């Protein structure tokens, strides 16, 4: 299993929980609101993944892709 798989799964969970929370807190269940929250939730999940991947590489919890065995030298 790749080391980034748990991070990707946690980003999906963050997206679902964040979107659900925003929908619940908004109280409006109109289709336009649901679509907007789904789009914004996807963006938030992607940004969360990128930031956490950067932080984990900075803390050496994930391998650096530029020095891995598949990196072209």
Secondary structure, 3 states (H helix, E strand, C coil): CCCCHHHHHHHHHHHHHHHHHHHHHHCCCCHHHHHHHHHHHHHHHHHHHHHHHHHHHHCCCCCCHHHCCCCCC
